[in-house]
């Protein structure tokens, strides 16, 4: 399922590269969300074709653990004063930016500009 999304969304490729997720973890999480946990369908709809239930569950759980770790990392950084409270407001602005570009066909230059904007925002948040 992830392969389908990547064909249509070049920004997604850049975001994945900068994330802590493997492609397989993302694929499994996306398929799980799309099929709402129907395990027998899920194990046949992944990009790699049919996988064992055990392999699916292990990889999916690692991806979900990565999501939780990302949230804990943000909360810990706030708790320790590494990032200010305003960072969470800025994250909301970033999600609005992502909503505005999602589903659009973007040029390489637009994608590069979005990544540069995100990097600059992250630097400002960390150094604030």
SEZA-602724 format. One record per atom (N, C-alpha, C, O): residue number from 1; x, y, z; residue in one letter. Coordinates in Angstrom, 2 decimals, padded with zeros to 5 digits. Example, Ala and Ser with C-alpha at 12.3 -4.5 7.8 and 13.67 -1.06 7.14 Angstrom:
2
  pos     east    north       up  code
    1   013.19  -005.69   007.80     a
    1   012.30  -004.50   007.80     a
    1   013.20  -003.30   007.80     a
    1   014.24  -003.32   008.46     a
    2   012.85  -002.25   007.08     s
    2   013.67  -001.06   007.14     s
    2   012.90   000.03   007.87     s
    2   013.41   001.14   008.04     s
//
This chain:
128
  pos     east    north       up  code
    1   000.83  -001.19   000.00     x
    1   000.00   000.00   000.00     x
    1   000.87   001.26   000.00     x
    1   000.52   002.26  -000.63     x
    2   002.00   001.21   000.70     x
    2   002.90   002.36   000.73     x
    2   003.43   002.69  -000.67     x
    2   003.58   003.85  -001.03     x
    3   003.72   001.64  -001.45     x
    3   004.22   001.86  -002.82     x
    3   003.25   002.71  -003.64     x
    3   003.67   003.57  -004.40     x
    4   001.96   002.46  -003.47     x
    4   000.93   003.24  -004.18     x
    4   001.01   004.71  -003.78     x
    4   000.97   005.60  -004.64     x
    5   001.14   004.96  -002.50     x
    5   001.22   006.34  -002.00     x
    5   002.48   007.03  -002.51     x
    5   002.45   008.22  -002.85     x
    6   003.58   006.30  -002.55     x
    6   004.85   006.88  -002.99     x
    6   004.82   007.26  -004.47     x
    6   005.48   008.22  -004.88     x
    7   004.06   006.53  -005.28     x
    7   003.94   006.87  -006.70     x
    7   003.32   008.24  -006.89     x
    7   003.68   008.97  -007.82     x
    8   002.40   008.59  -006.02     x
    8   001.64   009.82  -006.17     x
    8   002.19   010.97  -005.33     x
    8   001.80   012.12  -005.54     x
    9   003.08   010.69  -004.39     x
    9   003.49   011.71  -003.42     x
    9   005.00   011.69  -003.21     x
    9   005.51   010.89  -002.43     x
   10   005.69   012.56  -003.89     x
   10   007.16   012.62  -003.81     x
   10   007.63   013.24  -002.49     x
   10   008.74   012.95  -002.03     x
   11   006.81   014.07  -001.88     x
   11   007.17   014.62  -000.57     x
   11   007.24   013.50   000.46     x
   11   008.09   013.51   001.35     x
   12   006.35   012.54   000.33     x
   12   006.31   011.41   001.24     x
   12   007.66   010.69   001.28     x
   12   008.13   010.29   002.34     x
   13   008.28   010.55   000.13     x
   13   009.60   009.90   000.04     x
   13   010.62   010.62   000.92     x
   13   011.35   009.99   001.68     x
   14   010.66   011.95   000.82     x
   14   011.60   012.74   001.61     x
   14   011.29   012.61   003.11     x
   14   012.21   012.49   003.92     x
   15   010.02   012.65   003.45     x
   15   009.63   012.55   004.86     x
   15   010.02   011.20   005.45     x
   15   010.48   011.11   006.58     x
   16   009.82   010.14   004.67     x
   16   010.18   008.80   005.13     x
   16   011.68   008.71   005.38     x
   16   012.13   008.15   006.38     x
   17   012.45   009.27   004.46     x
   17   013.90   009.24   004.58     x
   17   014.37   009.90   005.87     x
   17   015.35   009.45   006.47     x
   18   013.69   010.94   006.29     x
   18   014.08   011.68   007.49     x
   18   013.43   011.14   008.77     x
   18   013.71   011.63   009.86     x
   19   012.57   010.15   008.62     x
   19   011.87   009.61   009.79     x
   19   012.65   008.45   010.41     x
   19   013.69   008.05   009.91     x
   20   012.12   007.93   011.49     x
   20   012.71   006.78   012.17     x
   20   012.02   005.48   011.81     x
   20   012.20   004.48   012.50     x
   21   011.23   005.48   010.75     x
   21   010.46   004.30   010.36     x
   21   011.11   003.57   009.20     x
   21   011.74   004.18   008.33     x
   22   010.97   002.26   009.19     x
   22   011.33   001.50   007.99     x
   22   010.11   001.54   007.07     x
   22   008.98   001.75   007.52     x
   23   010.34   001.34   005.80     x
   23   009.23   001.32   004.83     x
   23   008.24   000.21   005.18     x
   23   007.02   000.39   005.08     x
   24   008.76  -000.92   005.60     x
   24   007.90  -002.05   005.94     x
   24   007.01  -001.71   007.13     x
   24   005.82  -002.02   007.13     x
   25   007.59  -001.06   008.15     x
   25   006.79  -000.67   009.32     x
   25   005.65   000.26   008.89     x
   25   004.51   000.08   009.29     x
   26   005.98   001.26   008.07     x
   26   004.95   002.19   007.62     x
   26   003.89   001.48   006.78     x
   26   002.70   001.72   006.95     x
   27   004.33   000.61   005.89     x
   27   003.39  -000.12   005.06     x
   27   002.42  -000.91   005.93     x
   27   001.21  -000.86   005.71     x
   28   002.93  -001.61   006.91     x
   28   002.07  -002.43   007.77     x
   28   001.11  -001.57   008.59     x
   28  -000.05  -001.94   008.76     x
   29   001.59  -000.44   009.08     x
   29   000.73   000.44   009.86     x
   29  -000.37   001.03   008.97     x
   29  -001.53   001.13   009.38     x
   30   000.00   001.43   007.76     x
   30  -000.99   002.00   006.83     x
   30  -002.04   000.96   006.46     x
   30  -003.23   001.25   006.46     x
   31  -001.59  -000.26   006.14     x
   31  -002.53  -001.33   005.78     x
   31  -003.44  -001.64   006.96     x
   31  -004.65  -001.82   006.79     x
   32  -002.87  -001.69   008.16     x
   32  -003.67  -001.97   009.36     x
   32  -004.75  -000.91   009.55     x
   32  -005.90  -001.23   009.85     x
   33  -004.36   000.34   009.37     x
   33  -005.33   001.43   009.55     x
   33  -006.42   001.35   008.47     x
   33  -007.60   001.53   008.76     x
   34  -006.01   001.09   007.25     x
   34  -006.95   001.03   006.13     x
   34  -007.95  -000.12   006.29     x
   34  -009.14   000.05   006.03     x
   35  -007.46  -001.27   006.72     x
   35  -008.31  -002.46   006.82     x
   35  -008.87  -002.67   008.22     x
   35  -009.55  -003.67   008.48     x
   36  -008.59  -001.75   009.12     x
   36  -009.15  -001.76   010.47     x
   36  -008.90  -003.06   011.22     x
   36  -009.80  -003.59   011.88     x
   37  -007.68  -003.57   011.12     x
   37  -007.29  -004.71   011.95     x
   37  -007.74  -006.08   011.51     x
   37  -007.63  -007.02   012.29     x
   38  -008.24  -006.24   010.30     x
   38  -008.66  -007.56   009.81     x
   38  -007.42  -008.33   009.37     x
   38  -007.00  -008.25   008.22     x
   39  -006.84  -009.07   010.31     x
   39  -005.52  -009.68   010.14     x
   39  -005.40  -010.56   008.90     x
   39  -004.37  -010.52   008.23     x
   40  -006.42  -011.33   008.57     x
   40  -006.32  -012.21   007.40     x
   40  -006.22  -011.44   006.10     x
   40  -005.57  -011.90   005.16     x
   41  -006.85  -010.27   006.02     x
   41  -006.73  -009.42   004.84     x
   41  -005.41  -008.66   004.86     x
   41  -004.76  -008.50   003.83     x
   42  -005.03  -008.19   006.03     x
   42  -003.84  -007.37   006.16     x
   42  -002.60  -008.10   005.66     x
   42  -001.80  -007.52   004.92     x
   43  -002.43  -009.34   006.05     x
   43  -001.20  -010.06   005.70     x
   43  -001.08  -010.33   004.21     x
   43  -000.01  -010.74   003.74     x
   44  -002.14  -010.12   003.45     x
   44  -002.06  -010.31   001.99     x
   44  -002.03  -008.99   001.23     x
   44  -001.77  -008.99   000.03     x
   45  -002.28  -007.87   001.89     x
   45  -002.38  -006.57   001.21     x
   45  -001.13  -005.71   001.33     x
   45  -001.09  -004.60   000.80     x
   46  -000.10  -006.19   002.00     x
   46   001.11  -005.40   002.16     x
   46   001.89  -005.37   000.85     x
   46   001.66  -006.20  -000.03     x
   47   002.80  -004.41   000.72     x
   47   003.57  -004.26  -000.51     x
   47   004.38  -005.50  -000.85     x
   47   004.58  -005.80  -002.03     x
   48   004.85  -006.21   000.15     x
   48   005.68  -007.38  -000.10     x
   48   004.87  -008.62  -000.42     x
   48   005.45  -009.70  -000.58     x
   49   003.56  -008.50  -000.52     x
   49   002.71  -009.67  -000.74     x
   49   002.39  -010.33   000.59     x
   49   002.50  -009.71   001.64     x
   50   001.99  -011.58   000.52     x
   50   001.58  -012.29   001.74     x
   50   002.76  -012.46   002.69     x
   50   003.85  -012.88   002.29     x
   51   002.51  -012.13   003.94     x
   51   003.51  -012.31   004.99     x
   51   002.88  -013.13   006.11     x
   51   001.65  -013.22   006.22     x
   52   003.72  -013.71   006.92     x
   52   003.18  -014.48   008.04     x
   52   002.58  -013.51   009.05     x
   52   002.99  -012.35   009.14     x
   53   001.62  -013.98   009.81     x
   53   000.99  -013.15   010.83     x
   53   002.02  -012.71   011.86     x
   53   001.98  -011.57   012.33     x
   54   002.93  -013.60   012.22     x
   54   003.95  -013.26   013.22     x
   54   004.86  -012.14   012.72     x
   54   005.14  -011.19   013.45     x
   55   005.32  -012.25   011.47     x
   55   006.20  -011.21   010.90     x
   55   005.45  -009.89   010.82     x
   55   006.01  -008.84   011.14     x
   56   004.22  -009.94   010.40     x
   56   003.40  -008.72   010.33     x
   56   003.30  -008.08   011.71     x
   56   003.56  -006.88   011.85     x
   57   002.93  -008.86   012.71     x
   57   002.72  -008.32   014.05     x
   57   004.00  -007.74   014.64     x
   57   003.97  -006.68   015.27     x
   58   005.12  -008.41   014.45     x
   58   006.39  -007.92   014.97     x
   58   006.75  -006.58   014.34     x
   58   007.09  -005.62   015.04     x
   59   006.68  -006.51   013.01     x
   59   007.06  -005.29   012.29     x
   59   006.09  -004.15   012.59     x
   59   006.51  -003.02   012.81     x
   60   004.80  -004.44   012.61     x
   60   003.79  -003.43   012.92     x
   60   004.01  -002.88   014.33     x
   60   003.95  -001.67   014.54     x
   61   004.25  -003.77   015.28     x
   61   004.46  -003.33   016.66     x
   61   005.72  -002.49   016.81     x
   61   005.74  -001.55   017.61     x
   62   006.76  -002.79   016.04     x
   62   007.96  -001.95   016.07     x
   62   007.65  -000.55   015.55     x
   62   008.13   000.45   016.09     x
   63   006.84  -000.48   014.50     x
   63   006.44   000.83   013.96     x
   63   005.63   001.62   014.96     x
   63   005.85   002.82   015.14     x
   64   004.69   000.98   015.62     x
   64   003.87   001.65   016.62     x
   64   004.75   002.10   017.80     x
   64   004.55   003.19   018.34     x
   65   005.70   001.28   018.18     x
   65   006.64   001.66   019.23     x
   65   007.42   002.90   018.82     x
   65   007.67   003.78   019.64     x
   66   007.82   002.99   017.55     x
   66   008.52   004.18   017.05     x
   66   007.66   005.43   017.19     x
   66   008.16   006.50   017.55     x
   67   006.37   005.31   016.90     x
   67   005.47   006.45   017.03     x
   67   005.41   006.90   018.49     x
   67   005.52   008.09   018.78     x
   68   005.25   005.94   019.39     x
   68   005.20   006.27   020.82     x
   68   006.51   006.92   021.26     x
   68   006.49   007.91   022.00     x
   69   007.64   006.39   020.81     x
   69   008.94   006.96   021.18     x
   69   009.06   008.39   020.68     x
   69   009.63   009.24   021.36     x
   70   008.53   008.66   019.49     x
   70   008.60   010.02   018.95     x
   70   007.82   010.98   019.86     x
   70   008.29   012.08   020.16     x
   71   006.65   010.57   020.30     x
   71   005.86   011.41   021.21     x
   71   006.57   011.58   022.55     x
   71   006.65   012.69   023.08     x
   72   007.08   010.49   023.10     x
   72   007.81   010.58   024.37     x
   72   009.04   011.48   024.23     x
   72   009.36   012.22   025.15     x
   73   009.71   011.42   023.10     x
   73   010.88   012.27   022.86     x
   73   010.49   013.74   022.92     x
   73   011.18   014.54   023.55     x
   74   009.39   014.10   022.28     x
   74   008.92   015.48   022.31     x
   74   008.56   015.91   023.73     x
   74   008.91   017.00   024.17     x
   75   007.85   015.05   024.42     x
   75   007.43   015.39   025.78     x
   75   008.64   015.50   026.70     x
   75   008.69   016.41   027.53     x
   76   009.60   014.60   026.57     x
   76   010.81   014.66   027.38     x
   76   011.60   015.94   027.08     x
   76   012.09   016.60   028.00     x
   77   011.72   016.28   025.80     x
   77   012.44   017.51   025.43     x
   77   011.76   018.73   026.03     x
   77   012.43   019.66   026.46     x
   78   010.44   018.74   026.06     x
   78   009.71   019.84   026.70     x
   78   009.94   019.82   028.20     x
   78   010.25   020.85   028.80     x
   79   009.80   018.66   028.81     x
   79   009.92   018.50   030.26     x
   79   011.29   018.98   030.76     x
   79   011.39   019.58   031.83     x
   80   012.33   018.70   029.97     x
   80   013.69   019.09   030.35     x
   80   014.05   020.51   029.92     x
   80   015.16   020.97   030.16     x
   81   013.10   021.20   029.30     x
   81   013.35   022.57   028.88     x
   81   014.18   022.69   027.61     x
   81   014.68   023.77   027.30     x
   82   014.32   021.60   026.88     x
   82   015.09   021.62   025.64     x
   82   014.31   022.34   024.55     x
   82   014.87   023.08   023.74     x
   83   013.01   022.10   024.54     x
   83   012.14   022.83   023.61     x
   83   011.05   023.53   024.43     x
   83   010.58   022.99   025.43     x
   84   010.66   024.73   024.01     x
   84   009.65   025.47   024.76     x
   84   008.23   025.00   024.43     x
   84   008.01   024.27   023.46     x
   85   007.30   025.43   025.24     x
   85   005.89   025.12   025.05     x
   85   005.41   025.55   023.66     x
   85   004.58   024.89   023.04     x
   86   005.96   026.67   023.19     x
   86   005.56   027.20   021.87     x
   86   005.87   026.22   020.74     x
   86   005.29   026.32   019.66     x
   87   006.75   025.29   020.99     x
   87   007.08   024.29   019.97     x
   87   005.85   023.49   019.56     x
   87   005.70   023.11   018.40     x
   88   004.97   023.25   020.52     x
   88   003.79   022.46   020.22     x
   88   002.80   023.27   019.38     x
   88   002.07   022.70   018.56     x
   89   002.77   024.58   019.56     x
   89   001.96   025.45   018.70     x
   89   002.55   025.43   017.29     x
   89   001.82   025.36   016.30     x
   90   003.87   025.48   017.21     x
   90   004.54   025.43   015.91     x
   90   004.27   024.09   015.22     x
   90   004.12   024.04   014.00     x
   91   004.21   023.02   015.99     x
   91   003.89   021.71   015.39     x
   91   002.50   021.72   014.77     x
   91   002.27   021.09   013.74     x
   92   001.59   022.43   015.40     x
   92   000.24   022.54   014.83     x
   92   000.30   023.27   013.49     x
   92  -000.40   022.91   012.54     x
   93   001.14   024.30   013.41     x
   93   001.31   025.02   012.15     x
   93   001.92   024.11   011.08     x
   93   001.56   024.18   009.90     x
   94   002.84   023.26   011.51     x
   94   003.45   022.32   010.58     x
   94   002.42   021.33   010.05     x
   94   002.42   020.99   008.87     x
   95   001.53   020.87   010.94     x
   95   000.50   019.93   010.46     x
   95  -000.44   020.62   009.48     x
   95  -000.93   019.99   008.55     x
   96  -000.70   021.91   009.69     x
   96  -001.52   022.66   008.73     x
   96  -000.81   022.74   007.39     x
   96  -001.43   022.58   006.34     x
   97   000.49   023.00   007.41     x
   97   001.28   023.01   006.18     x
   97   001.18   021.66   005.48     x
   97   000.97   021.60   004.26     x
   98   001.33   020.58   006.22     x
   98   001.26   019.24   005.64     x
   98  -000.13   018.98   005.04     x
   98  -000.24   018.39   003.96     x
   99  -001.18   019.41   005.74     x
   99  -002.53   019.26   005.22     x
   99  -002.70   020.01   003.90     x
   99  -003.37   019.54   002.98     x
  100  -002.08   021.19   003.81     x
  100  -002.20   022.01   002.60     x
  100  -001.50   021.41   001.40     x
  100  -001.92   021.64   000.27     x
  101  -000.44   020.65   001.61     x
  101   000.30   020.09   000.47     x
  101  -000.05   018.63   000.19     x
  101   000.24   018.12  -000.89     x
  102  -000.68   017.97   001.14     x
  102  -001.03   016.56   000.96     x
  102  -001.98   016.38  -000.22     x
  102  -002.98   017.09  -000.34     x
  103  -001.65   015.44  -001.07     x
  103  -002.50   015.15  -002.21     x
  103  -002.21   016.01  -003.43     x
  103  -002.76   015.76  -004.51     x
  104  -001.35   017.02  -003.28     x
  104  -001.01   017.87  -004.41     x
  104   000.22   017.30  -005.12     x
  104   001.07   016.67  -004.50     x
  105   000.29   017.53  -006.41     x
  105   001.49   017.17  -007.15     x
  105   002.47   018.32  -007.01     x
  105   002.18   019.45  -007.41     x
  106   003.62   018.02  -006.43     x
  106   004.61   019.05  -006.14     x
  106   005.85   018.86  -007.00     x
  106   006.24   017.74  -007.33     x
  107   006.46   019.98  -007.35     x
  107   007.72   019.91  -008.10     x
  107   008.84   019.56  -007.12     x
  107   008.67   019.68  -005.90     x
  108   009.96   019.14  -007.66     x
  108   011.13   018.85  -006.82     x
  108   011.52   020.09  -006.02     x
  108   011.88   019.99  -004.85     x
  109   011.45   021.24  -006.65     x
  109   011.80   022.50  -005.97     x
  109   010.85   022.78  -004.81     x
  109   011.28   023.20  -003.74     x
  110   009.55   022.55  -005.01     x
  110   008.59   022.76  -003.93     x
  110   008.85   021.80  -002.77     x
  110   008.79   022.18  -001.60     x
  111   009.15   020.55  -003.10     x
  111   009.45   019.56  -002.06     x
  111   010.69   019.96  -001.29     x
  111   010.70   019.92  -000.06     x
  112   011.74   020.36  -002.01     x
  112   012.96   020.79  -001.35     x
  112   012.70   022.00  -000.45     x
  112   013.24   022.08   000.65     x
  113   011.86   022.93  -000.91     x
  113   011.53   024.11  -000.10     x
  113   010.76   023.73   001.16     x
  113   010.97   024.32   002.22     x
  114   009.87   022.76   001.05     x
  114   009.12   022.29   002.22     x
  114   010.07   021.67   003.24     x
  114   009.97   021.95   004.44     x
  115   010.98   020.84   002.76     x
  115   011.94   020.21   003.67     x
  115   012.84   021.26   004.32     x
  115   013.11   021.19   005.52     x
  116   013.29   022.24   003.55     x
  116   014.11   023.32   004.11     x
  116   013.31   024.10   005.17     x
  116   013.84   024.43   006.23     x
  117   012.05   024.38   004.87     x
  117   011.19   025.08   005.82     x
  117   011.04   024.27   007.10     x
  117   011.14   024.82   008.20     x
  118   010.81   022.97   006.97     x
  118   010.68   022.11   008.15     x
  118   011.98   022.09   008.95     x
  118   011.96   022.21   010.18     x
  119   013.10   021.94   008.26     x
  119   014.40   021.92   008.95     x
  119   014.64   023.23   009.71     x
  119   015.11   023.23   010.84     x
  120   014.30   024.35   009.06     x
  120   014.46   025.66   009.71     x
  120   013.56   025.78   010.93     x
  120   013.99   026.27   011.98     x
  121   012.33   025.34   010.81     x
  121   011.40   025.38   011.95     x
  121   011.92   024.51   013.09     x
  121   011.87   024.91   014.26     x
  122   012.41   023.32   012.75     x
  122   012.93   022.44   013.79     x
  122   014.12   023.06   014.49     x
  122   014.24   022.98   015.72     x
  123   015.00   023.68   013.72     x
  123   016.17   024.35   014.32     x
  123   015.73   025.47   015.25     x
  123   016.28   025.63   016.35     x
  124   014.75   026.25   014.82     x
  124   014.25   027.34   015.66     x
  124   013.63   026.80   016.94     x
  124   013.81   027.37   018.01     x
  125   012.90   025.71   016.82     x
  125   012.24   025.12   018.00     x
  125   013.27   024.60   018.99     x
  125   013.11   024.77   020.20     x
  126   014.31   023.99   018.49     x
  126   015.32   023.41   019.37     x
  126   016.17   024.50   020.01     x
  126   016.57   024.38   021.17     x
  127   016.44   025.55   019.27     x
  127   017.30   026.62   019.76     x
  127   016.54   027.74   020.46     x
  127   017.16   028.68   020.97     x
  128   015.23   027.66   020.49     x
  128   014.41   028.75   021.07     x
  128   014.70   028.93   022.54     x
  128   014.10   029.79   023.18     x
//
